[in-house]
Amino acid sequence: MTMLTQFSYRDYRVKTALPVPEATSLVDDYLDRNLELVDALKDNPHNYVARVNTTSMPDLVLKEPRKRNRRRWERMMTRFRDGEALRVFDSHIKLEELEFHCPKAVLAAELREKGVVTDSFFLYQYQQGKPAMDEDAERVAHELQRLHSLGYTRGDPKAQNFLVHEGKVHFIDFKLSKPTVFKKHSTRMEYAHFLHTMPEGIHYLPESEKNAAGFKFAVWLRRSVSDLKRKKREWREYRQQPAYARKKRAVLIVLGAVVAYEMIFSAGSA
């Protein structure tokens, strides 16, 4: 079992598998921006993920859960639990304990203000490998089913969140959960989600499960949720187009004219 250390440093709560001096050096590198950027893997309002070198350790991945650090309701939840970075760190440690493969967790830290997390980051070792392809469906399906058999879900099980290296499947970009209610439905929903990006995975599901009414319902529900999200995204993109702004302006002008006419007509009648 991995030995973990928790301590406070520069107002951050730190959890790590490293000796304290090495961990404080990493925190210093992050806060003082002494990081050599190797590759920006993701940079959007939701997350910042980058491959970096630090002064004490090379080839790490830095992840900042931007949106979760900023959402008001997520901040409120951190009054009662760890923030996103520490929870993902714990997921990596737990997955290794369950004898699965994933990038080795190095350190996570969070800053709290007035009892809630306002900033956090997570560092883990860079994992070599290629995103899972169609030919890897059997390996990936086996590992995902093995995790489900232990009562856990991984979250966001799309194909690119599994790396294959030297014949082994490595989980990336995950956060473990262990449902206490609707356990079977939760694992079925996750497998149905997995099939969206790797439909070949259906061939490696036991026939009894494949034909189960509960699994068929999960597939239908997952598809419905995905369709709803797609329509919502399309509507949001449409609202950002100039044509939508012109139509909205025209409708407002017409409505304004109607209201003004009614007001003038009513005043004249009086």
Buried (B, 14 or more C-beta within 10 A) or exposed (E): EEEEEEEEBEEBBBBBBBEEEBBBBBBBBBBEEBBEEBEEBEEEEEBBBBBBBBEBBEEBBBBBBBEBBEEEEBBEBBEEEBBBBBBBBBBBBBBBEEEBBBBBBBBBBBBBEEEBBBBBBBBBBBBEBEBBBEEBBEBBBEBBBBBBEEBBBBBBBBBBBBBBEEEEBBBBBBBBBEBEEEBBBBBBBBBBBBBBBBEBBBEBBEEEBEEBEEBEBBBEBBBEEEEEEEEEEEEEEEEEEEEEEEEEEEEEEEEEEEEEEEEEEEEEEE
